[in-house]
Amino acid sequence: MTAKRKILLVYTGGTIGMIQDPQTGALSPFKFERLKESIPDLDNLDVDISAYSFPHLIDSSDMGPERWNEIGNVIRNNYKRYSGFVVLHGTDTMAFTASALSFMLENLDKPVILTGSQLPVGVLRSDGKANLVNSIEMAAAVDEQGRAKVREVCVCFGDSLYRGNRITKYSAESFTAFHSPNFPALAKAGVHVKWSDKLNRIHAKSTQEGFRLQSELEHRIFIFKLYPGCPFCLESSFFSRFRGVVLETYGSGNAPSCREFEQWIKLMKKLHIPVLNVTQCAEGSVEMGKYAASTLLQDCDVVDGRDMTTEAAVAKMMYVLGKGLSYTQSCKMLARPLRGEMTEHRAL
């Protein structure tokens, strides 16, 4: 008889962890005993579940590098004791947190699944119950060799398991609040869980070194979203505050051909500030050089972000620049896939 899989729930805050008091109707953060009362299906899972709650619960709007490190430290400190981790998190910044953890948790060989809900667990019709049960079940799943089926950072929401650095929140109300526009779901929960053959493909290129947490993150990142008629600030004193720029361009990576933009992009190169180019489109990919409007970007060392989401681009830049590499080394690292966050260039 095999031992039960041990899963640690990490509650950071957010809607999913709120339980409604049956007498007063007030919502308050869960205690694990009360959570099991609200979701009796947890007892049907052949899993040993423990829980850890942040000492000071936060709204996901307050998430950032410091909080990501708190989550990372909980996982690192308990890594050998548990088979997997389920992180309960607010939905507003879940895509940023999942992306950040996917990079920070190096050589990950266990499931780290983030989930949340649009309605509190203790409320009628809450989506949190199914999301939590699915997350725990998927975190505990094993393959034919007895290894965890999931060995990367994922998000489980609306009956789907997604690669964490591939999602974006698209709805504030729908129970299917997240989309993974350029990468298919890794699993679908129905009568049975159907697993994708793309699960854990990123491990084919991972090193054999042991698990570690990179806690150094460079948070001074500027997101510059182009729009028709936007002014280009050429003051080097302003941009010297930042260490990297995520540039949201049009279509397949196009940008204005005006002199002001040319001066700005050349200034970034002169200041040795890496610029990562992602598309504003919900689906599709940057293809720098496809049109003349993007050739200037290539000439100025702008990094092709391909089909990365903005959330993944920000998190990846924080991670890469946190390594203290040179400008050239940073640009090279930003340009290659690290955790399956972007699609490989097609062979010509």
C-alpha positions in Angstrom: 0.0 0.0 0.0 1.5 3.3 -1.1 1.6 6.2 1.4 -0.8 9.1 1.0 0.4 12.1 -1.0 1.0 15.0 1.3 -0.3 18.4 0.1 0.3 21.7 1.8 -2.3 24.4 1.3 -0.8 27.9 1.4 -3.4 30.6 2.0 -2.2 34.1 1.1 -5.6 35.8 1.1 -8.2 36.3 -1.5 -11.9 35.5 -2.1 -11.5 31.7 -2.0 -10.4 31.5 1.6 -13.4 33.4 2.9 -16.0 31.5 4.9 -19.5 32.8 5.6 -20.6 32.6 9.3 -23.9 30.8 9.3 -25.3 33.0 12.1 -24.1 36.5 11.2 -23.6 36.1 7.5 -20.2 37.8 7.8 -17.3 36.6 5.7 -14.0 35.8 7.5 -10.8 34.0 6.6 -11.0 30.3 6.8 -9.7 28.0 9.4 -8.7 24.6 8.0 -11.2 22.7 10.2 -14.1 25.0 8.9 -12.9 24.6 5.4 -13.3 20.9 5.6 -16.8 21.4 7.0 -17.7 23.6 4.0 -16.1 21.2 1.5 -16.8 17.6 2.7 -15.6 16.3 -0.6 -12.0 16.9 0.7 -12.5 13.8 2.8 -13.1 11.7 -0.3 -9.6 12.5 -1.6 -7.0 10.0 -0.6 -4.6 12.8 0.3 -3.1 14.0 3.6 -3.8 17.7 3.6 -2.1 20.3 5.8 -2.6 24.1 5.8 -0.4 27.2 6.3 -1.9 30.6 6.4 0.0 33.9 5.9 0.3 35.7 9.3 -1.1 38.8 7.6 -3.5 38.0 4.8 -3.4 40.3 1.9 -5.6 41.3 -1.1 -4.0 40.1 -4.3 -3.8 43.8 -5.4 -1.0 44.1 -2.8 1.0 41.2 -4.2 4.6 41.9 -5.3 8.2 40.6 -5.1 8.3 40.6 -1.3 5.1 38.5 -1.1 6.3 36.2 -3.8 9.4 35.5 -1.7 7.2 34.7 1.2 5.3 32.1 -0.8 8.6 30.8 -2.2 10.1 30.5 1.3 7.1 28.5 2.5 7.6 26.1 -0.4 11.4 25.9 0.1 11.1 25.3 3.8 8.6 22.5 3.3 9.8 21.2 0.0 11.0 17.8 1.4 8.0 17.3 3.7 5.3 17.5 1.0 4.5 15.9 -2.3 3.0 19.2 -3.7 1.6 22.6 -2.9 -1.7 24.4 -3.5 -1.5 28.2 -3.2 -4.8 29.9 -2.5 -4.6 33.4 -4.1 -6.8 36.3 -5.2 -7.5 36.3 -8.9 -6.5 39.9 -9.7 -2.8 39.3 -9.8 -2.7 35.5 -9.9 -1.2 35.5 -13.4 1.7 37.7 -12.2 2.3 35.5 -9.1 2.2 32.2 -11.1 4.6 33.6 -13.7 7.0 34.9 -11.0 7.0 31.6 -9.1 7.6 29.7 -12.3 10.9 31.4 -12.7 11.9 31.8 -9.0 11.4 28.1 -8.2 14.4 26.7 -10.0 14.6 22.9 -10.9 11.1 22.4 -9.6 10.2 18.7 -9.5 6.9 18.9 -7.6 3.5 20.5 -8.3 2.8 24.1 -7.3 -0.8 24.9 -8.2 -2.4 28.3 -7.7 -6.1 28.6 -7.4 -8.8 31.0 -6.3 -12.4 31.8 -6.9 -14.8 34.5 -8.0 -17.1 33.7 -5.0 -16.1 32.7 -1.4 -16.1 29.0 -0.6 -18.8 29.6 2.0 -21.3 31.2 -0.5 -23.9 29.3 -2.4 -22.8 28.5 -6.0 -19.2 29.3 -5.1 -16.7 28.2 -7.8 -14.1 27.9 -5.1 -15.2 24.4 -4.0 -14.6 22.8 -7.4 -11.4 24.8 -8.0 -9.9 23.7 -4.7 -10.9 20.0 -5.0 -9.5 19.9 -8.6 -6.3 21.6 -7.5 -5.6 19.1 -4.7 -6.5 16.1 -6.9 -4.2 17.3 -9.6 -1.4 18.1 -7.2 -1.7 14.6 -5.8 -1.8 12.8 -9.2 1.1 10.5 -10.0 2.2 8.8 -13.2 3.0 5.1 -13.9 6.4 5.5 -12.2 4.9 7.0 -9.0 6.2 10.5 -9.8 4.1 13.6 -9.6 2.2 14.1 -12.9 2.6 17.9 -12.4 6.1 19.1 -11.9 5.8 22.8 -12.7 3.9 25.9 -11.6 0.3 25.9 -12.8 -3.0 27.6 -12.2 -6.2 25.5 -11.8 -9.4 27.4 -12.5 -12.7 26.7 -14.1 -12.0 22.9 -14.5 -8.8 23.6 -16.4 -5.1 23.3 -15.4 -2.9 25.9 -17.2 0.8 26.5 -17.3 1.2 29.3 -14.8 3.2 31.6 -17.0 0.8 31.3 -19.9 -2.4 32.8 -18.5 -4.0 36.1 -18.3 -7.2 37.2 -16.5 -9.8 38.2 -18.9 -13.1 38.3 -16.9 -14.0 39.8 -13.5 -17.2 37.8 -13.3 -17.0 34.6 -15.2 -16.2 31.3 -13.5 -13.7 30.7 -16.3 -11.9 33.9 -15.5 -8.5 33.0 -17.1 -7.4 32.3 -20.6 -4.2 30.7 -21.9 -4.3 32.3 -25.4 -1.2 30.8 -26.9 -0.8 27.5 -25.1 -3.4 24.7 -24.5 -4.6 23.6 -21.1 -2.5 21.0 -19.5 -5.5 19.1 -18.0 -9.3 19.2 -18.1 -11.4 18.0 -15.2 -14.6 16.3 -16.2 -15.9 12.9 -15.3 -12.2 12.0 -15.4 -9.1 14.2 -15.5 -7.8 14.3 -19.1 -4.1 15.1 -19.2 -2.3 16.9 -22.1 0.9 15.4 -23.5 2.4 18.9 -23.2 2.6 18.5 -19.5 6.1 19.0 -18.1 7.7 19.3 -21.5 9.9 22.0 -20.0 11.7 19.4 -18.0 13.4 18.0 -21.1 15.8 20.9 -20.9 16.0 21.5 -17.2 19.2 20.9 -15.3 19.7 18.0 -12.9 20.6 20.3 -10.0 18.5 20.3 -6.9 15.6 22.6 -6.2 16.4 26.2 -5.2 14.6 29.5 -4.7 16.0 32.6 -6.5 14.8 35.4 -4.2 16.6 38.2 -5.9 14.2 40.1 -8.1 14.6 43.4 -9.9 11.3 45.2 -9.5 12.2 48.4 -11.3 10.4 47.4 -14.5 8.5 49.9 -16.7 5.6 48.7 -18.9 5.3 51.0 -22.0 2.1 50.4 -23.9 2.1 52.1 -27.3 -1.0 53.9 -28.5 -1.6 56.2 -31.5 -0.2 59.7 -30.6 1.5 58.7 -27.4 4.4 61.0 -26.4 7.9 59.7 -26.0 9.7 61.0 -23.0 13.4 61.4 -23.9 14.6 62.4 -20.5 17.3 59.9 -19.5 16.9 60.9 -15.9 13.4 59.4 -16.0 14.3 56.1 -17.5 17.5 55.8 -15.4 15.1 54.9 -12.5 14.3 51.6 -14.3 16.4 48.6 -15.1 14.1 47.1 -17.8 11.2 47.9 -20.1 8.4 45.7 -21.3 7.3 47.3 -24.6 3.7 46.4 -25.7 3.7 46.9 -29.4 1.0 46.6 -32.1 0.2 43.4 -34.0 3.2 41.2 -34.6 5.6 43.5 -32.9 5.3 46.8 -34.8 6.1 50.2 -33.6 6.0 53.8 -34.9 8.6 54.9 -37.5 8.7 58.5 -36.2 11.9 60.2 -35.2 10.8 60.6 -31.6 10.4 56.8 -31.1 13.7 56.1 -32.9 15.4 58.5 -30.4 13.7 56.8 -27.5 14.6 53.3 -28.5 18.2 54.3 -29.1 18.3 55.9 -25.7 17.3 52.6 -24.1 20.2 50.9 -25.8 22.6 53.6 -24.8 21.5 53.4 -21.2 21.9 49.5 -21.3 18.2 49.1 -20.4 16.9 45.8 -21.8 13.6 46.2 -23.8 11.4 43.1 -24.2 8.8 43.3 -27.0 5.4 41.7 -26.5 2.2 42.1 -28.5 -0.9 43.9 -27.3 -3.0 41.3 -29.0 -4.7 38.7 -26.8 -3.5 35.9 -29.2 -0.6 35.6 -31.6 3.1 36.3 -31.5 5.7 39.0 -32.0 7.6 38.4 -35.3 10.2 41.1 -35.4 11.5 41.8 -38.9 8.3 40.6 -40.6 7.3 44.2 -41.3 9.6 47.3 -41.8 7.9 48.9 -38.7 9.8 46.4 -36.5 13.2 46.4 -38.1 14.3 49.4 -36.0 13.6 47.3 -32.9 15.9 44.6 -34.1 18.7 47.1 -34.8 18.5 48.4 -31.3 18.8 45.0 -29.5 15.1 44.9 -28.5 14.4 41.3 -27.4 11.7 39.4 -29.3 9.1 38.3 -26.7 7.3 36.0 -29.2 4.0 34.9 -27.7 4.6 35.7 -24.0 1.9 37.4 -22.0 2.7 40.8 -20.4 2.5 39.1 -17.0 5.1 36.6 -17.9 7.3 39.2 -19.6 7.4 41.4 -16.4 8.1 38.4 -14.1 10.8 37.0 -16.4 12.5 40.4 -16.6 12.4 40.7 -12.8 14.0 37.3 -12.5 16.7 37.7 -15.2 17.8 41.1 -14.1 17.8 39.9 -10.5 20.8 37.7 -11.5 23.1 40.7 -11.9 24.2 39.8 -15.4 25.6 42.2 -18.0 23.3 43.9 -20.4 24.3 41.5 -23.2 23.9 38.4 -21.1 20.5 39.6 -19.8 19.2 40.2 -23.3 20.3 36.7 -24.4 18.7 35.1 -21.4 15.4 37.0 -22.0 15.4 35.9 -25.6 15.3 32.1 -24.9 12.6 30.0 -23.3 13.3 29.2 -19.6 10.1 27.7 -18.3 7.9 27.1 -21.3 6.7 30.7 -21.1 7.1 31.2 -24.9 7.0 29.1 -28.0 10.3 28.2 -29.7 11.1 29.8 -33.0 9.9 27.7 -35.9 12.7 26.1 -37.9 13.1 27.8 -41.3 
